């Protein structure tokens, strides 16, 4: 047998996902519209995409390593991404703050932090 693993998750080394991430940023009312798009994209790239893209979350990232004990569920991924990105967004400008991060594991499975 395959060790009791069945279905799509029957790989003993684990299985992968192509997550999608949506970032919501709150801007002060007097912030110029459209002025922060590039800075936000760079912040997302640096804080989330580069450290996590094409990685085995349990083996390649400290947030989800076996030593930290955080299971990379879509809920926990959204929380970790929020916690990593919030200070970076806040440092871009005092006129903005991270309002939320939503992560999709599939078209029907997603989580938002904070909920």
N, C-alpha and C positions, 0 to 999 in steps of 0.2 A: 504494500500500500504506500501511500504518500504521507504517512505519519498522521493521518486523520484530517489533513487539510483537504478541502473540497472547493469546487467552483473556481471563480476568478482568482481567489487568494491562495491557490494551491502551490505557490512557489515557496520552498523552505526559506529562501533568502528574503521573503517579503514581496510586496507588490508596490507599484508606483501609481501616482496620480498626477494629473495635470491640473493643478489648482488655478483658480482665477481669483484675483484680489481686487476689491473696490475700496478706495480710500475716500472718506468724506472729511473735508476740511471746512471749518467755520471761519469766516472772515468778518472782521469788524465792519460795521456799516460804512465807514469812511475809507475803507481800503479800495484802491483803484481796481475795477473789475479786470480780470484777465492778466494782471501783472505778475502773478505768482506761479503760473502753470509750469514753467521750466524748472523753477526751484523745487516745486513739489515733486515733479517727476524725478529729479536727481535725488531727492531725499528718499523716495520710495526705492529707487534703484540701489542706493547705497545701504539702506537699512534693512531691506527685505529681499529684493531680487538677487543681488550678488551673493549674500550669505546663504540663501536657501535654494536657489534655482539649480536643478539637476543634482541635488544632494540626497543621500540616504539620510533622512531626518534623524533616525536613531543612532546612526554611526558617525555622521559627518557634522552634526550641529550640537553645540553644548546645551542648548535649551531643551533638546529632546533626547539627550544621551541617557543611557541606563543609570548613570550616576545621579542625574537630576530627577529621574523618576516621573517625568512629565510625558504622558502618552500623547503622540501627535494626532489627536482627534481634530476635526475641523474646528471645534469650539476652542481647544487649546491653541491651535495655530493662530486663530484670529486674535486671541488674547496676547500671545507672544508678539505677533506682528504689531499690535497696537502699542504694547509697552516699549518695543524697540523704536517705533516711528514717532510717538508722541513728543519726546524731547527734541528730536531732530526737526520736526515741523515747527515746534515752538521757538527753536533757535533761528529759523529762517526769518521770522518777523514777529514782533509782538502783536501784529494785527491779525494773526491767524492761530488757530488751535486745531488739533486733530479731534474730529467729532466722532469718528468710528471707523472700523475696518470690518469689511465683510469678506469672507473667504468661501468660495464654492469648491467642493470636492467633486461634485457631479452637477448636472443641470438641475437636479432635484434636492441636493444635499448642500446646505450652506449654514454658516453661523456668522453672527455679527457681534462684535465686542466694541464698546459695551452694548448690551442688549437693549 
